[in-house]
Amino acid sequence: MTARPAESARPVTPVAIAADLVRSAVARLDGADPDVLADLARAGRLLAGLDEYVGRCTTPASSALEALEERTRSEPWGSGLEQEMLSGHAEGAFLAMLVAITGARDVLEIGMFTGYSALAMAEAMPAGSRLVACEVDERAAAIAREALGAAPAGTLVDVRVAPALDTLRDLGAAGDRFDLVFVDADKAGYAGYLDALVDLGLLAPGAVVAVDNTLMQGEPWASATPTANGAAIAAFNARLAADPRWEQVLLPLRDGVTLARRAG
Ligand SMILES: C[S@@+](CC[C@H](N)C(=O)[O-])C[C@H]1O[C@@H](n2cnc3c(N)ncnc32)[C@H](O)[C@@H]1O
């Protein structure tokens, strides 16, 4: 697993945010009851060590994925994109496992960024299968193309640079169907992407849809003043949970991944 430079990434998962808050609270509790301090310190250790432990117990990333993570972290982002968007080791391994156990041969990614999750999934796909990756940002797509071009599995990835809904319409018009879809683009667009997948006939029978960031840094349940992304995810989660045409489970991996499929 690639060691994440401690100074380079701000906490973006509920657990990492909670670990930071506890660490900061303990540092300010000089003179407090030692039992309270000991309990807080233990809570801090539980939270701060979880992601590292999950990574240690997960199959290591390939050298191509490690190089891509380093490349992404070294880019001076800005203009709405940031290194923290990259899903990373544990989630990449999870998606690769999902590809393997579903036997998916046609995979769609909505929100590719620099290609980490696309490459992680492609590495688990057999020759002759394909992954269509949607990305709207040319700069992120250029880094992805470079990394995919250097990795054998990269030949399976078909990068489409355009607003994802446009690409979905093109794919629907071409009669394409997907066994697995990973949704990881603009959070306000999530509900529309799910509708488009159904309305455009893009889901093969039994298709699985994995949706990223459905915990959105804990905002849906722990923030009185959620950001636009927090509010969008809270609304998306509530809508999906209330829709009997879908069945789903929200897994607390990293910033939350919901697995959904059409019911019945
Ligand atoms: C969280 S990042 C994706 C991370 C990536 N899946 C990974 O694991 O490394 C979200 C990406 O979605 C892209 N995006 C946002 N809105 C989009 C849209 N309407 N169509 C296509 N891509 C979009 C952003 O440019 C960004 O690169």
The ligand as a Gaussian input file, in Angstrom:
#p B3LYP/6-31G(d) Opt

LIG

0 1
 C      -14.396000      12.134000      -6.939000
 S      -13.731000      12.383000      -8.523000
 C      -13.658000      10.746000      -9.173000
 C      -12.594000       9.909000      -8.519000
 C      -12.276000       8.639000      -9.243000
 N      -13.438000       7.806000      -9.432000
 C      -11.205000       7.883000      -8.481000
 O      -11.518000       6.917000      -7.834000
 O      -10.043000       8.310000      -8.493000
 C      -15.070000      13.075000      -9.385000
 C      -14.780000      13.367000     -10.854000
 O      -16.029000      13.587000     -11.515000
 C      -15.809000      14.550000     -12.510000
 N      -17.106000      15.126000     -12.871000
 C      -17.819000      16.062000     -12.197000
 N      -18.940000      16.344000     -12.860000
 C      -18.955000      15.588000     -13.975000
 C      -19.846000      15.442000     -15.047000
 N      -21.001000      16.137000     -15.134000
 N      -19.541000      14.575000     -16.030000
 C      -18.397000      13.845000     -15.981000
 N      -17.512000      13.947000     -14.970000
 C      -17.779000      14.798000     -13.987000
 C      -14.844000      15.543000     -11.889000
 O      -14.188000      16.302000     -12.883000
 C      -13.930000      14.609000     -11.089000
 O      -12.786000      14.295000     -11.820000

